[in-house]
Amino acid sequence: MGPLENGKKLKILIASDAYKKQTNGVTNMVVTLAEELRSRGHEVKVLALSDTHSSYREGDDYYISSFSSPVYPDARQSPVLRNRLLRELRRWNPDIIHIHTEFSASRMAKHLAHVNHTPYVMTSHTDYGKFIQPMLHSRRLIRKVIKLWSYFAYHNARVLTVPSEKGREITRGYRLNCPVVVIPNGIRLDAYTDQPAVQLYTAVGMNGPTRFKGGVPQRKLHAMCLETQNPPDLPNRPSLPQRFTRAGEKYETVTRYVFKTE
């Protein structure tokens, strides 16, 4: 959504289960989007889940009471469809709603859209087929489950946006009744190295007292590290070139990470 046309100011509601109380990519995108839209003159409010059993408001951020969910670190759910804050958002009557997650906040936002006859768009951030793969080992069953779930998750959205062509490819075959548009997140990382392999560290064991920038606590899956190296099981793979650093030898390698905006 670009600069104001003819001085028109839009009232935009952004809905997301993940927001300032969590640390993840969806949170960063929602925070950045809200700030950018406000800088362009639009009136923006955010509907998110509270980190407690109470609902409260912080400026234009509306947090609805929720409870912890075991499906994912820091995930929360809420059965609420009507309360004081949601009635306030209904009276505010947004011009458009942008939904970034498919669960509790989405259900609240869709209910508001239905009551107020407000158009809404959605953004898909997650490949849920890979998410449920450890639970359902049948690829055929996974496709059926995701196809049915996606229909109900994205049905009646004016537009579904995805961050990549891969995301659009995943949605093929879901029989969605809305167009799917690729909108890149604008950040690209290129890695240049003289090493033959990359190991991805996902911080599964992270839970230490040290905090990230801004005081954010370190928790499971809150960070990642790309480590360029030889294959970690190289001695067990004689078909690969064997590269060893012996005692007294100097080990030297170069890796360059380049961040770009697109």
N, C-alpha and C positions, 0 to 999 in steps of 0.2 A: 504494500500500500504506500503510495508515494506522497508527495507534499499535498497540502490542501488545495483543492480545486475550487476556484471562485469563492475562497474564504470559508468553505464549508468545513465544520468541525465534526468529526464522527465520534460517536460513543462506542467504544470497543471493549468487550469483555473477553479476557483471556482466561481459560479454565485449564487447570493442570493439577494432578495429584502431587506432582513433584514441584516444589518451589523453594523459597529461601531457607526452609527448615531442613532441606536435604542437600547433599552434594552429588550432583551427577550432570550429565550432558543436557538433559531436558531442562533442568533448573537453569543452567547457564543460558540456554536459548530463550527461555521464557523471560528471564530478567532482562536480557539484551533487547529482545523484541519490544517489551513494555517501555523501556527507556527510549528506544529509537522512535517509537510511535508518539510518545509524549513530546519528544524534541521536535517533532514535525507538526505539533499543534493539536493532535487528537487527544480526546479525553479517554483515559484507559483505566480500567479496574481489573484486578486479578482475583479469581475465585480459586482457592486452594484448600488443602486439608490442614487442619490444625495438628500440632504435635502433642496435643492433650485431648482430654475428653470435653473440653469447653470450646465454644465458638467465640471468636473475637475479631475485632477489626483493627488494623494498623494503617491509618491513612486510607489509601485506595486499595489495600490488600485485605481480602475477606477470607478468614480462616474458619472452616467449618469443623465441628467436633468430629473426631475419628478415633480409631483404635488400631493398634499395631497388627500387622499382617505378616505371617511367616513366609510368604511366597518369595520375598526378596529383601535384602538388607534395607532397613529404614522405610519399607513399604507400609502404607496405612490404608485403611478402608473406612467408609462411612455409609450408614444406611439412610442418612438424612436427606429428605427432599424438600421439607418446608421448615423454616425457622425465621427468626427476626431478620437476620442478615440476608437470607435469600429473598425475603419479601421486599427488603430495601433495594436489592438489585433488580427485582421485578419492576418496582416503581421507577427506578432509574431508566429502565427500558432502553437497553443498548441497541444500536443500529445493526451491529453484527457481532457474532460470537466466534472466537477462534479456540478450538479445543485441541489440547496437546497430549492428552492421555485418554485411555479407553475405559476407565473404570469409574470410580465414585464421582470425581469432579465432572466427568463427561456426562454421567447420568443426571446430575444436578443441572448442568448447563443445557442439556437437551430438553429437560422438563421446562426450564425457563423459556427456551426457544419455542417450544410448543405452545405454552400459555400466551406468550407475547407475539407469536407469529414472527419470530426473528430468524433470519437466515444464519446458518452457521457453516464454518469450514473446519476441517480437521487436518492435523498433521500426524503422520505415522512415523515414530522414531525407532520402532523395535521390530525385529523379525521374530514373531512369536512361535514360528515353526521350530526354530532352533532352541527356543526357550523351553518348549514342552517335549523336545526330542528325548531327553533322558527318562521321561515318564511314559512315553508311548513309543515303542520300538518299531512299530509298523509305519512305514512311510505313507502308505495308502491311507491309514487311519489318521495320521497327522494332517495330511492334505484335506481330508473331509472335515476334521475338527476346525482347522484354521479357516477353511472356506465358509463354514457355517458361522463361526464366530465373527469373522470379518464382515459378513453381510449385516449382522446385527450391530456391529461396532460402528460401521461407516455408512449405514443405510440413511438416505435422506440428506446427507451432507451436500452442500452446493459444490464443494471441491475438496478432494483429498490431496494434500501435498506430501511429498516424500523427498528425502535429502539427496537421492542419487538415482541413476538409471537402474541400478540393482534393486532399489526399493520399488521402482515402478514395475520391474520384471516380476518381482515377488507377487504383486497384486494381480497379475494376469491370471485369468481363470477363476477369480473370486466372484465374477458376475456382479460387480459393483454398479450401482445406478448413478454414479457420479464420475466426472472426469478426474484423472490422476495426473498431477502436474509435478515436475521435478523442480525443486527450489534448493540449490546447494546451500550448505550452512556457511559457505564463504571461507572456510579454513582448510588448507591442504598442507600435509607434511610429506616432504621428500627426504629420503635417506640415501646417502652416497657412502659406500664403504668398500674396503678391500677384503671383507670377510665373506664367507660363503653362506652364512646362515644368520637368522635372527631369532632370538628367544623372547617370547612375550611373558613378562612377569605381571600377574594380575593382582597382586597384593591381597591374596586370599587370607594370609595370616596377619594382616596389618590390624593392630589394636593397641598401639602404644600410647604413652603419655604425651609424646611430642605432637604439637598441633601444626596444621597447615597455616598458610597466610590468612590473616583475618581471624585467627582463633578457631578455625574449623577443626574438629577432632579427627584424628586418623582412625578410620574404621575399615572393615572388610570391603574390598573392591573399590575403595575410594581413590585409587591411583593405579597407574600402569607404567611399565618401563620396557622399552625396546632395547635389547642387549645384542649387539652384533658380535658374532663369535664363530668358532668352529662348531659343527654339530656336537651337542653335549655327549652323545654316545658314539663318538667317532671311532674309538678303539674296537667297538663291536660291529663296525660296518667296513669290512676290508675292501668293499667295492668302491668306497669313496677315497679321494686323495688323503693320505695320512700326513697330518701336520702336527708336529709336537715341538714344544720348547723344552730343551733339556737343561740340566743344571749348568749354570754359568753362561747360558745364551741370553741374549737380549730379546725380549718380546715387544714388538712395536706394531701398532695398527692405527689406522685413521678412519674415523666415521664422522660424517658431517650431516647434521640435521638442518633442513631449510623449511621454515614455515612461510606459506604464501596465502594471500587472500584472493578469492576468485569472485 
